Amino acid sequence: MCEFPKAPTLIWVPPILSRDGQRVALRANLNAVQVWDLATCRPLHDPLSSPGRIGWVSFSPNHDILA
C-alpha cells in the first residue's frame, strides 16, 4: 500500500485513479498535480503546474493526457 505526502490545501480534491488502475493523480498544491505509479509508489515526474488553481483533474481514456 502506498503512502502519499499530504499537500497543504484549502480545498480538498479527491485523488483520481487512472482507468487501468496503475496511476493516481494527486493535487500537490493549489496549482499543481502529480501523477504517481501505484506499482512502485513513486511519482512519475515532478508536479505539473498550472497558472491557475486546480479544481479537478481527469485522465484521458488512453492515459496519455491529464486534463
One Martini backbone bead per residue (centre of mass of N, CA, C, O) as a GRO file, in nm:
protein
   67
    1MET     BB    1   0.097   0.036   0.022
    2CYS     BB    2   0.056   0.366  -0.029
    3GLU     BB    3   0.225   0.672   0.068
    4PHE     BB    4   0.128   1.005   0.072
    5PRO     BB    5   0.167   1.318   0.059
    6LYS     BB    6   0.061   1.605   0.224
    7ALA     BB    7  -0.115   1.871   0.109
    8PRO     BB    8  -0.150   2.207   0.133
    9THR     BB    9  -0.496   2.283   0.148
   10LEU     BB   10  -0.815   2.440   0.115
   11ILE     BB   11  -0.910   2.228  -0.105
   12TRP     BB   12  -1.043   1.929  -0.152
   13VAL     BB   13  -0.907   1.674  -0.371
   14PRO     BB   14  -0.952   1.398  -0.519
   15PRO     BB   15  -0.826   1.125  -0.616
   16ILE     BB   16  -0.716   0.999  -0.941
   17LEU     BB   17  -0.787   0.719  -1.117
   18SER     BB   18  -0.696   0.528  -1.346
   19ARG     BB   19  -0.849   0.303  -1.556
   20ASP     BB   20  -0.605   0.083  -1.506
   21GLY     BB   21  -0.489   0.128  -1.196
   22GLN     BB   22  -0.168   0.251  -1.214
   23ARG     BB   23  -0.268   0.550  -1.146
   24VAL     BB   24  -0.231   0.868  -0.961
   25ALA     BB   25  -0.385   1.180  -0.897
   26LEU     BB   26  -0.238   1.456  -0.717
   27ARG     BB   27  -0.248   1.722  -0.525
   28ALA     BB   28   0.025   1.932  -0.440
   29ASN     BB   29  -0.139   2.201  -0.482
   30LEU     BB   30  -0.329   2.460  -0.596
   31ASN     BB   31  -0.129   2.443  -0.892
   32ALA     BB   32  -0.075   2.116  -0.862
   33VAL     BB   33   0.014   1.796  -1.010
   34GLN     BB   34   0.058   1.438  -0.937
   35VAL     BB   35   0.192   1.137  -1.069
   36TRP     BB   36   0.144   0.798  -0.969
   37ASP     BB   37   0.283   0.485  -0.914
   38LEU     BB   38   0.138   0.196  -0.775
   39ALA     BB   39   0.371  -0.018  -0.798
   40THR     BB   40   0.610   0.189  -0.668
   41CYS     BB   41   0.527   0.457  -0.511
   42ARG     BB   42   0.599   0.674  -0.743
   43PRO     BB   43   0.675   0.932  -0.913
   44LEU     BB   44   0.678   1.016  -1.261
   45HIS     BB   45   0.715   1.326  -1.175
   46ASP     BB   46   0.695   1.628  -1.155
   47PRO     BB   47   0.500   1.864  -1.091
   48LEU     BB   48   0.214   1.996  -1.243
   49SER     BB   49   0.154   2.315  -1.357
   50SER     BB   50  -0.061   2.602  -1.306
   51PRO     BB   51  -0.177   2.929  -1.330
   52GLY     BB   52  -0.410   2.799  -1.179
   53ARG     BB   53  -0.643   2.659  -1.009
   54ILE     BB   54  -0.706   2.331  -0.906
   55GLY     BB   55  -1.014   2.138  -0.911
   56TRP     BB   56  -0.977   1.917  -1.151
   57VAL     BB   57  -0.914   1.580  -1.270
   58SER     BB   58  -0.829   1.381  -1.575
   59PHE     BB   59  -0.812   1.105  -1.761
   60SER     BB   60  -0.761   0.973  -2.040
   61PRO     BB   61  -0.845   0.681  -2.193
   62ASN     BB   62  -0.512   0.632  -2.261
   63HIS     BB   63  -0.335   0.794  -2.025
   64ASP     BB   64  -0.174   1.053  -2.172
   65ILE     BB   65  -0.382   1.259  -2.039
   66LEU     BB   66  -0.410   1.549  -1.831
   67ALA     BB   67  -0.713   1.758  -1.739
   0.00000   0.00000   0.00000
